[in-house]
Amino acid sequence: MNGKKSKLIRKQAEKFQVQWLNSLLPKDVDKVTHQTLNQALPDQKYYYKGQTLCLSFMNNKWVEKKIKKNPNITLEELTKVNG
């Protein structure tokens, strides 16, 4: 994959993560921004499912993989994939 396409995928993944986190927060709490995204996401990026190591839900790499498979995916479709 070339650099331009991967850069667009990373930006779209960050946008989805910010929207998803803000949808989970109550109205009176400060919203998550692009700059505070890394502080808001959990440190655990993987989990064990039996003896298999899997990516955590809405992790950077997980979202980027889903966007690569379907570039026209929406946030609602992303949350239904694992939910």
N, C-alpha and C positions, 0 to 999 in steps of 0.2 A: 504494500500500500504506500502511496506517495505521501509526502509530508503535509501537503495542503489538505488532503482528505482526512488524515489522522487528526490534524489540528481542529478541523470542523467537528469531528466526532467527539473530541475531548471537550470542546466548548458546549456542544449540545448535551453531553453527559452532565456537565456541571450545572447547566440550566435545569435539567430534570431533577437533579439532586436537591437544588435549592427550592424548587417548587414543591417537591415531595416533603421536605423537612418543614417548610412553612405551612403545608396543609395539616401536619400533625400537631403544630403548636396552637395553644389557645390564643384568642384575640388580643389579650392584654400583655402578651410577652413580646419582646423585641424580635423582629424577623431576622432570619438568617440571610446573609448576603454572600456574594461571591468571595469576599475577603475572609469571612468568618466560617466558611464551609468546612475547612479542614479541622477546625476546633469543634464543630458540631457533630461531625461523623465519629462513630466509635473507632477505637484503635484496632479492634479485632477484625481482620479482613478475611479470615478463613474459619471454617468449622469442620468438625469430623462428622460424617454421616456413615456410621458403621466403621469401616476401615478406610473410607475414601475421604480425601480432603477436598472440600467444596468452597467456592467463593460465597461470601456473605451477601445477603440481599441489599441492593442499592449501593454496593461498593463501587468505587470508580471503575475498576476493571470489569465488574459484572455488567454495569450499565453500558460500557463501551462495547462489550461483546454482543449485547442485545441490539445495539444500534447498528453494528456492522452487519448483523444478519438481516435487519430490516431498517433501512435508513428513514423510512416514513413512519416509524412507530411513535405513538403518543404516550404521554405519562399514564393515562388510564390503562392502556394495554400493557405497559411495563409493570404496573402494580398488580394486574390480574395474572401475569405470568407465574408469579411465585406465591400469590396470595390465595 
